[in-house]
Amino acid sequence: MPLSDIHFKTWIELDAAAFRSNVRTMRGLLGPRTRLWFVVKSNAYGHGLVHMSMLAQKSGIDGFCVDSVVEGGRLREAGIVKPILAMGPTLPHLFAPAAERGILLTISGREYLDALGRSGARPDFHLKIDSGMHRLGFMPDEIDDLSSRLGSCEAVRVVSVFSHLAASEDPDYDEFTHRQAKVFIEAAAKIREAAGYPFLRHICNSSAIIRFPEYHFDMVRPGIGIYGIGDFEGLDLRPAGRFRTRISQVKRIPGGEPVGYGFTDVSEKERIIAILPAGYADGLNRKLGNRNGSLFIKNTRVPIIGNICMDMCMADITGLNALVGDEAEIFGDSITIDEIAVKCETIPYEILTSIPARVKRIFFRE
Ligand SMILES: *Cc1c(COP(=O)(O)O)cnc(C)c1O
């Protein structure tokens, strides 16, 4: 169906070809035995959990990482058959529902291991080591105790031991990253000895996959790179999503008159403006108003003027000859998410995950 037949006012176009190409590019960085589990937490970084995961399953991904059992459950209901790991904390009352659905759990502390021992449910699980980020995970001085408990508890089975790097993207902290890897390797070795059977080891997110091939181990967990976002030197990753809207009204504003709430934007000159149906409730951050951000309309970058409203924004299109119905890019090929993130003083991850469900996600370019 051509896009012109689709009447969504504001939407995200998903580019399956770009996505598959990103998967191939990432896969190309890995050895033949390293598994690639795709991170789809937070609605697949705003791209839409179910359809992105279905596409990924067809594109040869080995498994999925979500945050919660609820997200994992949605994937199972949608027909995802590959392994699913809930990387976030899972309270003991969800152990049984997780086991029933074949969702792998993260055990990140002693309380959870104890609860697992007591629980009738026996979900397979992954052990999270805190190698220095100091979020979830067993601290290095807890590994001996953990190992002895594992040795005495034969009913539970460790599928993997993993950790997360705090600054893998930043060369200034490479020494810290190497130290994290060392802590992780030592912890995994102790656990291996106590468990008496092999398991997978993994620590790499996207930037670590690219910058630290020596730490790929048995499996990697890329998110952002597969969506084609971020500036990864020398890698041809393409954005899998483009955020677009369509002009709702065009009008001529006499010189000296303001546009929008609060009289923040007044021009001495007459101007032509476009009103567009995308506001901060669509994830168009209010910091992009008042000429900080732009839209791309008719091959031209135009400033967003005035304050961004809840459901709408305005742009100065003087001289463009743009009409009602013409498309505008919020981000995509011409305006990158990285650029927007800088302007909003945040990171691309937050820009993407702030786009709510009312913005329709649709596929094109199969
Ligand atoms: C989000 C996350 C990832 C993926 O990180 P990217 O930077 O998007 O590649 C991997 N592992 C864990 C534990 C995460 O929370």
The ligand as a Gaussian input file, in Angstrom:
#p B3LYP/6-31G(d) Opt

LIG

0 1
 C       19.993000      -2.057000      27.050000
 C       20.971000      -3.118000      27.330000
 C       21.757000      -3.657000      26.297000
 C       21.793000      -3.095000      24.881000
 O       22.546000      -1.904000      24.854000
 P       22.801000      -1.066000      23.486000
 O       23.697000       0.031000      23.908000
 O       21.474000      -0.578000      23.045000
 O       23.408000      -1.985000      22.506000
 C       22.546000      -4.762000      26.597000
 N       22.578000      -5.271000      27.860000
 C       21.855000      -4.751000      28.878000
 C       21.943000      -5.358000      30.237000
 C       21.036000      -3.650000      28.649000
 O       20.330000      -3.132000      29.671000

